[in-house]
């Protein structure tokens, strides 16, 4: 099958490549661009480990063809921290609140939470749980993931994170 | 351009077809088209023949392609067609473009005029799927597990189908013929959905039983009703995933009209609704259980719709 030329902006940089139409966006990102932060967990749209931000939408990159992202602006976990390496509030939150165990789901969790907080800067615990319901953590660490997102929401709005009494 | 030089490239093309976990192991090669207008899309689909498929959000089709249950020769991507997107009011109706996403519905003031749409959209799959999954794909795919078809039957929606010969309209209640079989002809696409805006003060509910987030319904019920003087003046009921097609429970609704939705009448209506179901026994439960759950979802939806009616 002839290859198709695609170009898109990934983490602020214009990139281009030749792909078969059937190439999934996750493979283009990981194998052609070497952005291995977004993970392939299930490849069946369930787990959310491959979540990236595409034109302001959280999407599972295993269920989008690279050709569909022509002209799009994409943000992956590699583009979340500041250019000088300063961690994003979400990355800091996941570190401070122990929001990861094995870490496999973390890039998808953080990328999804990034969009959630853009749309809803002060979410309730229920809204956070609903908002990350497309991301699975098989270490069953949701409690601390929710705390990490609450930490980030507080920090981004200039407040101090207060853990709820257990 | 960034090129991955330090990693061994996996084989591509047909020779990679049998490899487990290979880059292209699960999808047959296809040609990709990205038309800019409905006319261009339907011309392409007629010209390319029956093995060509329209691609909308892709969250049913791409998954079917991975399972090799769909092996299209060509994909005609509807994503760049501006006239297929958006929600507008047109007299007594709202008209929703086919590639409007479930996420778009959640935040739309216009869609809020038919709140059952928003309630149903919020229980479809998960956030990432709702950002890309479209209402047109959901209703046109003919998957009895999808939520919107029963809601459309409940609302009395009409589907606008665009083909090479022009546009025709088919009522949602006449659209579904079997699992994955609909009134869509080869070469046609669903371009928009036309929904009569329900009267102010109507009651509504979409009750869905699912095992977990992202699952299809074990059973679900859509209810729309109006009340006056404590009695139901109109009632419409749709059922999801308890038959080969979504179901419009006309007899059940007729039993309820004129009643105060008293327990005895609701019980008769639930029995009438259960009687038209024919679910499969599957991982969601045996057929008899799923039929009963359709009844339970219907009684809960009736209760909630009544409590919302003014």
Interface residues (C-beta under 8 A of the other chain):
Chain A: X1 X4 X13 X15 X16 X17 X20 X21 X22 X23 X27 X31 X32 X33 X34 X43 X44 X45 X46 X48 X51 X57 X58 X59 X60 X63 X64 X65 X67 X68 X70 X112 X116 X130 X131 X132 X133 X134
Chain B: X1 X2 X3 X4 X6 X7 X9 X10 X12 X13 X23 X24 X27 X28 X29 X30 X31 X32 X34 X55 X58 X59 X62 X63 X66 X75 X77 X79 X103 X125 X126 X127 X128 X129 X131 X132 X213 X214
